[in-house]
Amino acid sequence: MKDTFYSKIDYSKPFIYRGFENLSIQEIKEKRQNKLESTLNTYKVARIEQDRQEKLRIQREMEIKRQRELEEKRKREAEQRRLAEIKRKEEQRKKQQVEVSRGERSNHQTVKAVVTFYTANYESTGKTSSHPDYGKTASGEMVQSGVTAACPPHVKLGTWIIIEDVGKRKCTDRGGEIKGNRYDVYVRDVSTAMKLGKRNLEVIIIGE
C-alpha cells in the first residue's frame, strides 16, 4: 500500500492550523467559540445601536410632526380670534350706531346717497406714505377709521352724519368726485374698500 498524505499524519500530536499553532483540538474549539461569541457580541452591540438610532429618528419625526400640528393649531386659533374680533367690533359698531327715531328724523335732513369707500393710500388719494400730507383730510385732521368721511361741498366740514348700515361718521374730508349726494367713507385698507364697494344708502345729516 502506498503512503498517502493522510497516512503520514501523526494523529497523536496536536493539530496545527494557521493562527492556532501548537493548540489542542479542545483549545482550538474554545478559541473559535470565543471568537464566535465576540463576533456575536459585536453584532448585538451594533444592532442595539442601530435600533437606538432608529428610535431616535422616529422620535425626531414625531416631534417635528407634533410641532407642525401645534403651529397649525395656533394659526387656526389666531384666525378664529381674528374673525371673532372682527365680528365683535361689527356687533359693537351696530350697538353704538346712533338710533334715530322717526321724530328725530323729521328734525334732520335725510337723503338717498351713493356711498363709496376709500383709503389714504395711492389708489384713492394719489399720495404715498412719504407724502407730507399723507393721511391728512381737508379739515386738517388725520383720517380715523370709524370716524372719517368725505362729504360733498354743501355739507359743512365737522358735520356728523349717520350712514345706513355703516354708522356715525364725521365730515372731515372732501373729494374731487364727492358732489351732490355722494359720500366717501374712510377705511384702513384697499381690500376692505373693494369689498364694501359702492352702495345706495340713506344718509341722515345731523349737524356739528
Summary of the structure (lengths in Angstrom):
residues: 208
radius of gyration: 44.7
end to end distance: 140.3
largest distance: 145.8
contacts: 483
relative contact order: 0.12
helix: 43%
strand: 19%
